[in-house]
Amino acid sequence: MDLQNFLGQYGVWIILGVLAVLVLWFIGIFNGLVTRRNRFKNGYGQIDVQLKRRYDLIPNLVEAVKGYMAHERGTLEAVISARNMASSAGARVAANPADPEAMNALRAAEGTLTGVLGKLFALSEAYPDLKANQNAMQLQEELTSTENKVGFARQAFNDAVMDYNIYREVFPNVMVAGMMGALPAQQFTLDNAAEREAPKVKF
């Protein structure tokens, strides 16, 4: 049987076979992208839980210390303002962790919040009576624990984002990603070493 007869007899099946392989290849890459995207979204969900707990603790902490720090009203108001901005930015990211603008806004808001919290804790050292306030001490411990959990959750999220981005960028996955509109995800990093450290909560 010569090639022309072979193609005439089996050509349709060969074409269908090639198309089936291409479809399965596309489905495999598509499913891989979806799986990894869901993984980093779930990773941000773990961060979100801890950030919300942190945002809930901060007003309680301010309430506990303001009786002792009446002369630091500006700092206390700055803490609440920064907390509200960070909470709002966090809600935007929770709605779509793949949104780079939302992630940049959260990074900036968290940097501001960490800075004003650091200032509050530095000022609190001038008020030794705070050490006798059991409520403030308990909030200190809870906030420190929450900060540590945020750090662990952020690392897990960043690892999932890196896995997704690498999978998305290799050839031929990048072609499928372009067809399905799968954009690169952005890690939740902080801008400088001071922000990467949890504020030292010490009364």
Backbone hydrogen bonds in HBPLUS format (Angstrom, degrees):
<---DONOR---> <-ACCEPTOR-->    atom                        ^
c    i                          cat <-CA-CA->   ^        H-A-AA   ^      H-
h    n   atom  resd res      DA  || num        DHA   H-A  angle D-A-AA Bond
n    s   type  num  typ     dist DA aas  dist angle  dist       angle   num
A0006-PHE N   A0002-ASP O   2.91 MM   4  6.17 158.3  1.96 152.8 160.1     1
A0007-LEU N   A0003-LEU O   2.82 MM   4  6.03 167.1  1.83 156.9 159.3     2
A0008-GLY N   A0004-GLN O   2.89 MM   4  6.03 150.8  1.98 141.1 150.2     3
A0009-GLN N   A0005-ASN O   2.88 MM   4  6.08 146.8  1.99 145.2 153.4     4
A0010-TYR N   A0006-PHE O   2.77 MM   4  5.90 163.5  1.80 156.0 161.0     5
A0011-GLY N   A0007-LEU O   2.64 MM   4  4.38 130.5  1.88 128.5 132.8     6
A0014-ILE N   A0010-TYR O   2.93 MM   4  6.21 153.7  2.00 157.4 166.0     7
A0015-ILE N   A0011-GLY O   2.97 MM   4  6.22 162.9  2.00 151.8 155.9     8
A0016-LEU N   A0012-VAL O   2.90 MM   4  6.12 162.1  1.93 148.4 153.7     9
A0017-GLY N   A0013-TRP O   2.83 MM   4  5.94 151.0  1.91 141.7 150.1    10
A0018-VAL N   A0014-ILE O   2.91 MM   4  6.18 159.3  1.95 152.3 157.0    11
A0019-LEU N   A0015-ILE O   2.92 MM   4  6.15 162.6  1.95 151.8 156.8    12
A0020-ALA N   A0016-LEU O   2.87 MM   4  6.05 152.6  1.95 143.7 151.5    13
A0021-VAL N   A0017-GLY O   2.98 MM   4  6.25 156.2  2.04 147.5 153.4    14
A0022-LEU N   A0018-VAL O   2.95 MM   4  6.25 160.2  1.99 150.8 156.2    15
A0023-VAL N   A0019-LEU O   2.88 MM   4  6.10 157.8  1.93 150.1 156.2    16
A0024-LEU N   A0020-ALA O   2.95 MM   4  6.15 164.6  1.97 150.5 154.6    17
A0025-TRP N   A0021-VAL O   2.84 MM   4  6.01 153.1  1.91 147.0 155.3    18
A0026-PHE N   A0022-LEU O   2.91 MM   4  6.10 161.7  1.94 149.2 153.5    19
A0027-ILE N   A0023-VAL O   2.88 MM   4  6.11 164.6  1.91 153.3 157.6    20
A0028-GLY N   A0024-LEU O   2.90 MM   4  6.05 156.0  1.96 144.7 151.2    21
A0029-ILE N   A0025-TRP O   3.12 MM   4  6.41 162.7  2.15 152.2 155.5    22
A0030-PHE N   A0026-PHE O   2.86 MM   4  6.02 166.5  1.88 155.4 160.0    23
A0031-ASN N   A0027-ILE O   2.84 MM   4  5.97 168.5  1.85 152.5 155.5    24
A0032-GLY N   A0028-GLY O   2.99 MM   4  6.15 149.5  2.08 140.2 149.1    25
A0033-LEU N   A0029-ILE O   2.92 MM   4  6.22 155.5  1.98 154.1 159.7    26
A0034-VAL N   A0030-PHE O   2.96 MM   4  6.26 163.7  1.99 154.3 158.9    27
A0035-THR N   A0031-ASN O   2.88 MM   4  5.99 162.0  1.91 147.9 153.1    28
A0036-ARG N   A0032-GLY O   3.08 MM   4  6.21 164.4  2.11 144.9 148.9    29
A0037-ARG N   A0033-LEU O   2.85 MM   4  5.99 153.3  1.92 148.2 156.4    30
A0038-ASN N   A0034-VAL O   2.90 MM   4  6.08 162.1  1.93 151.3 155.8    31
A0039-ARG N   A0035-THR O   2.97 MM   4  6.16 142.2  2.12 139.3 150.4    32
A0040-PHE N   A0036-ARG O   3.10 MM   4  6.42 157.8  2.15 148.6 151.6    33
A0041-LYS N   A0037-ARG O   3.00 MM   4  6.23 151.2  2.09 146.0 154.9    34
A0042-ASN N   A0038-ASN O   2.90 MM   4  6.03 155.5  1.96 143.4 149.8    35
A0043-GLY N   A0039-ARG O   2.94 MM   4  6.18 146.8  2.05 138.3 148.3    36
A0044-TYR N   A0040-PHE O   2.94 MM   4  6.25 147.9  2.04 142.0 149.0    37
A0045-GLY N   A0041-LYS O   3.04 MM   4  6.35 144.3  2.17 139.4 149.7    38
A0046-GLN N   A0042-ASN O   3.24 MM   4  6.69 140.2  2.41 144.9 153.6    39
A0046-GLN N   A0043-GLY O   3.20 MM   3  5.36 129.7  2.47  97.7 109.4    40
A0047-ILE N   A0043-GLY O   3.36 MM   4  6.79 150.6  2.45 140.7 148.2    41
A0047-ILE N   A0044-TYR O   3.00 MM   3  4.95 114.6  2.44  94.5 110.8    42
A0048-ASP N   A0044-TYR O   2.77 MM   4  6.05 161.9  1.80 157.9 163.3    43
A0049-VAL N   A0045-GLY O   3.12 MM   4  6.35 152.6  2.20 143.6 148.9    44
A0050-GLN N   A0046-GLN O   3.45 MM   4  6.71 162.3  2.48 141.9 145.3    45
A0051-LEU N   A0047-ILE O   2.80 MM   4  6.08 160.4  1.84 159.8 166.6    46
A0052-LYS N   A0048-ASP O   2.91 MM   4  6.02 162.3  1.94 150.4 154.7    47
A0053-ARG N   A0049-VAL O   3.15 MM   4  6.39 154.3  2.22 140.5 147.5    48
A0054-ARG N   A0050-GLN O   2.90 MM   4  6.17 156.1  1.96 146.0 153.0    49
A0055-TYR N   A0051-LEU O   2.77 MM   4  6.07 160.6  1.81 154.1 159.2    50
A0056-ASP N   A0052-LYS O   2.91 MM   4  6.12 142.0  2.05 142.8 153.0    51
A0057-LEU N   A0053-ARG O   2.97 MM   4  6.23 144.4  2.10 145.7 155.2    52
A0057-LEU N   A0054-ARG O   3.12 MM   3  5.12 121.8  2.47  94.7 109.3    53
A0058-ILE N   A0054-ARG O   3.11 MM   4  6.34 150.3  2.20 153.7 160.4    54
A0061-LEU N   A0057-LEU O   2.90 MM   4  6.19 151.0  1.98 154.1 163.5    55
A0062-VAL N   A0058-ILE O   2.92 MM   4  6.22 162.9  1.95 158.4 162.4    56
A0063-GLU N   A0059-PRO O   2.90 MM   4  6.08 157.6  1.95 144.9 151.3    57
A0064-ALA N   A0060-ASN O   2.94 MM   4  6.13 148.6  2.04 141.9 150.5    58
A0065-VAL N   A0061-LEU O   3.05 MM   4  6.31 143.4  2.19 148.7 157.8    59
A0066-LYS N   A0062-VAL O   2.94 MM   4  5.81 138.1  2.12 149.5 158.8    60
A0068-TYR N   A0065-VAL O   2.96 MM   3  5.45 138.6  2.13 113.1 124.3    61
A0069-MET N   A0065-VAL O   2.97 MM   4  6.12 139.5  2.14 148.1 160.4    62
A0072-GLU N   A0069-MET O   2.95 MM   3  5.37 163.7  1.98 117.2 122.2    63
A0075-THR N   A0072-GLU O   3.05 MM   3  5.43 118.8  2.44 106.6 120.9    64
A0076-LEU N   A0072-GLU O   3.04 MM   4  6.37 163.5  2.06 158.8 163.9    65
A0077-GLU N   A0073-ARG O   2.89 MM   4  6.10 160.2  1.93 153.7 158.9    66
A0078-ALA N   A0074-GLY O   2.94 MM   4  6.10 148.7  2.04 140.6 149.7    67
A0079-VAL N   A0075-THR O   2.93 MM   4  6.23 147.9  2.04 148.4 156.7    68
A0080-ILE N   A0076-LEU O   3.15 MM   4  6.48 161.5  2.18 148.2 151.9    69
A0081-SER N   A0077-GLU O   2.91 MM   4  6.10 160.7  1.95 149.5 155.3    70
A0082-ALA N   A0078-ALA O   2.90 MM   4  6.00 162.9  1.93 146.0 150.8    71
A0083-ARG N   A0079-VAL O   2.85 MM   4  5.99 152.1  1.93 145.4 154.1    72
A0084-ASN N   A0080-ILE O   2.93 MM   4  6.15 156.0  1.99 147.4 152.9    73
A0085-MET N   A0081-SER O   3.02 MM   4  6.32 156.9  2.08 148.5 154.7    74
A0086-ALA N   A0082-ALA O   2.94 MM   4  6.11 160.7  1.98 148.6 153.9    75
A0087-SER N   A0083-ARG O   2.88 MM   4  6.05 155.9  1.94 148.0 155.1    76
A0088-SER N   A0084-ASN O   3.01 MM   4  6.18 158.5  2.06 145.4 150.6    77
A0089-ALA N   A0085-MET O   2.95 MM   4  6.17 160.3  1.99 147.9 153.6    78
A0090-GLY N   A0086-ALA O   2.80 MM   4  5.94 153.7  1.87 147.3 155.0    79
A0091-ALA N   A0087-SER O   3.03 MM   4  6.27 146.8  2.14 142.1 150.2    80
A0092-ARG N   A0088-SER O   3.22 MM   4  6.59 149.4  2.32 143.6 151.0    81
A0093-VAL N   A0089-ALA O   3.15 MM   4  6.51 156.5  2.21 148.9 154.6    82
A0094-ALA N   A0090-GLY O   2.90 MM   4  6.10 157.7  1.95 148.1 154.9    83
A0095-ALA N   A0091-ALA O   3.12 MM   4  6.33 142.2  2.27 139.6 148.2    84
A0096-ASN N   A0093-VAL O   2.96 MM   3  5.10 127.1  2.24  99.5 113.9    85
A0099-ASP N   A0096-ASN O   3.01 MM   3  5.67 169.5  2.02 127.2 128.8    86
A0103-MET N   A0099-ASP O   3.07 MM   4  6.34 158.3  2.12 151.7 158.2    87
A0104-ASN N   A0100-PRO O   2.91 MM   4  6.10 154.9  1.97 145.7 152.3    88
A0105-ALA N   A0101-GLU O   2.97 MM   4  6.22 154.9  2.04 146.5 153.4    89
A0106-LEU N   A0102-ALA O   2.94 MM   4  6.22 154.2  2.00 147.3 154.4    90
A0107-ARG N   A0103-MET O   2.90 MM   4  6.12 158.6  1.95 148.1 154.1    91
A0108-ALA N   A0104-ASN O   3.02 MM   4  6.26 162.4  2.05 149.0 152.9    92
A0109-ALA N   A0105-ALA O   2.90 MM   4  6.08 162.2  1.93 148.2 153.7    93
A0110-GLU N   A0106-LEU O   2.79 MM   4  5.89 162.0  1.82 154.2 158.9    94
A0111-GLY N   A0107-ARG O   2.99 MM   4  6.15 150.7  2.08 142.4 150.7    95
A0112-THR N   A0108-ALA O   3.02 MM   4  6.33 155.0  2.09 147.8 153.9    96
A0113-LEU N   A0109-ALA O   2.91 MM   4  6.16 162.9  1.94 149.7 154.6    97
A0114-THR N   A0110-GLU O   2.87 MM   4  5.99 164.0  1.90 149.1 153.5    98
A0115-GLY N   A0111-GLY O   3.05 MM   4  6.20 151.8  2.13 140.2 148.0    99
A0116-VAL N   A0112-THR O   3.00 MM   4  6.34 161.9  2.03 156.6 159.9   100
A0117-LEU N   A0113-LEU O   2.91 MM   4  6.05 155.9  1.97 151.5 158.7   101
A0118-GLY N   A0114-THR O   2.97 MM   4  6.08 154.8  2.04 141.7 148.7   102
A0119-LYS N   A0115-GLY O   3.07 MM   4  6.39 148.7  2.18 141.0 149.4   103
A0120-LEU N   A0116-VAL O   2.93 MM   4  6.18 155.4  1.99 143.9 150.4   104
A0121-PHE N   A0117-LEU O   2.91 MM   4  6.20 162.9  1.94 155.9 159.5   105
A0122-ALA N   A0118-GLY O   2.97 MM   4  6.14 149.6  2.06 141.9 150.6   106
A0123-LEU N   A0119-LYS O   2.93 MM   4  6.16 160.2  1.97 151.2 156.2   107
A0124-SER N   A0120-LEU O   2.90 MM   4  6.07 145.6  2.02 144.6 154.8   108
A0125-GLU N   A0122-ALA O   3.36 MM   3  5.72 151.3  2.45 103.9 111.3   109
A0126-ALA N   A0123-LEU O   3.02 MM   3  5.82 165.2  2.04 122.3 126.9   110
A0127-TYR N   A0124-SER O   2.96 MM   3  5.39 161.5  2.00 117.9 120.8   111
A0130-LEU N   A0127-TYR O   3.06 MM   3  5.90 162.2  2.09 124.6 129.4   112
A0131-LYS N   A0128-PRO O   3.05 MM   3  5.78 152.7  2.13 119.1 125.1   113
A0132-ALA N   A0129-ASP O   3.07 MM   3  5.63 154.0  2.14 113.3 120.5   114
A0133-ASN N   A0130-LEU O   2.96 MM   3  5.24 157.9  2.01 110.0 117.3   115
A0137-MET N   A0133-ASN O   3.00 MM   4  6.30 156.2  2.06 150.4 157.8   116
A0138-GLN N   A0134-GLN O   2.87 MM   4  6.08 156.5  1.92 149.4 155.4   117
A0139-LEU N   A0135-ASN O   2.96 MM   4  6.19 161.0  1.99 149.8 155.1   118
A0140-GLN N   A0136-ALA O   2.88 MM   4  6.06 147.2  1.99 141.5 151.1   119
A0141-GLU N   A0137-MET O   3.08 MM   4  6.42 156.5  2.14 146.3 150.8   120
A0142-GLU N   A0138-GLN O   2.98 MM   4  6.28 161.9  2.01 151.9 156.9   121
A0143-LEU N   A0139-LEU O   2.83 MM   4  5.94 158.9  1.87 150.2 155.9   122
A0144-THR N   A0140-GLN O   2.98 MM   4  6.15 160.3  2.02 149.3 154.7   123
A0145-SER N   A0141-GLU O   2.98 MM   4  6.17 162.6  2.01 148.6 153.3   124
A0146-THR N   A0142-GLU O   2.90 MM   4  6.07 155.7  1.96 144.5 151.5   125
A0147-GLU N   A0143-LEU O   2.87 MM   4  6.07 156.8  1.92 149.2 155.3   126
A0148-ASN N   A0144-THR O   3.11 MM   4  6.40 154.6  2.17 146.9 153.0   127
A0149-LYS N   A0145-SER O   3.07 MM   4  6.38 153.4  2.15 145.1 152.3   128
A0150-VAL N   A0146-THR O   2.87 MM   4  6.16 151.8  1.95 152.0 159.8   129
A0151-GLY N   A0147-GLU O   3.10 MM   4  6.37 154.4  2.16 144.1 150.4   130
A0152-PHE N   A0148-ASN O   3.09 MM   4  6.46 156.7  2.15 149.5 154.8   131
A0153-ALA N   A0149-LYS O   2.93 MM   4  6.08 165.3  1.95 150.5 154.9   132
A0154-ARG N   A0150-VAL O   2.82 MM   4  5.93 151.7  1.90 148.3 156.4   133
A0155-GLN N   A0151-GLY O   3.10 MM   4  6.33 151.7  2.18 143.0 149.7   134
A0156-ALA N   A0152-PHE O   3.11 MM   4  6.45 159.1  2.16 149.1 154.1   135
A0157-PHE N   A0153-ALA O   2.95 MM   4  6.17 159.0  2.00 148.4 154.3   136
A0158-ASN N   A0154-ARG O   2.88 MM   4  6.07 164.7  1.91 150.1 154.4   137
A0159-ASP N   A0155-GLN O   2.98 MM   4  6.19 151.8  2.06 146.4 153.8   138
A0160-ALA N   A0156-ALA O   3.07 MM   4  6.34 155.2  2.13 144.9 151.3   139
A0161-VAL N   A0157-PHE O   2.88 MM   4  6.19 154.8  1.94 154.4 162.0   140
A0162-MET N   A0158-ASN O   2.94 MM   4  6.12 158.8  1.99 145.5 151.0   141
A0163-ASP N   A0159-ASP O   3.01 MM   4  6.26 158.3  2.06 147.1 152.7   142
A0164-TYR N   A0160-ALA O   3.01 MM   4  6.21 159.9  2.05 145.9 151.3   143
A0165-ASN N   A0161-VAL O   2.84 MM   4  6.07 168.7  1.86 156.5 159.5   144
A0166-ILE N   A0162-MET O   2.94 MM   4  6.08 163.6  1.97 152.0 156.1   145
A0167-TYR N   A0163-ASP O   3.02 MM   4  6.15 166.8  2.04 147.7 151.9   146
A0168-ARG N   A0164-TYR O   2.83 MM   4  5.98 153.4  1.90 150.5 158.8   147
A0169-GLU N   A0165-ASN O   2.95 MM   4  6.03 145.7  2.07 144.5 152.5   148
A0170-VAL N   A0166-ILE O   3.27 MM   4  6.39 139.9  2.44 152.3 158.8   149
A0173-ASN N   A0170-VAL O   2.87 MM   3  5.61 104.0  2.46 121.4 137.5   150
A0174-VAL N   A0170-VAL O   2.99 MM   4  5.86 143.5  2.12 143.0 152.3   151
A0175-MET N   A0172-PRO O   2.97 MM   3  5.62 141.6  2.12 116.0 125.6   152
A0177-ALA N   A0173-ASN O   2.83 MM   4  6.09 162.8  1.86 158.9 164.7   153
A0178-GLY N   A0174-VAL O   2.98 MM   4  6.10 150.7  2.07 136.9 144.1   154
A0179-MET N   A0175-MET O   3.06 MM   4  6.38 153.1  2.13 144.4 151.4   155
A0180-MET N   A0176-VAL O   2.96 MM   4  6.26 149.3  2.06 151.0 159.2   156
A0181-GLY N   A0177-ALA O   2.93 MM   4  5.89 106.9  2.48 137.0 153.3   157
A0182-ALA N   A0177-ALA O   2.85 MM   5  4.85 154.3  1.92 146.1 147.5   158
A0181-GLY N   A0178-GLY O   3.36 MM   3  5.10 156.7  2.42  95.1 101.8   159
A0195-GLU N   A0192-ASN O   3.13 MM   3  5.48 121.0  2.50 104.1 117.6   160
A0196-ARG N   A0192-ASN O   3.09 MM   4  6.39 144.8  2.22 148.1 158.8   161
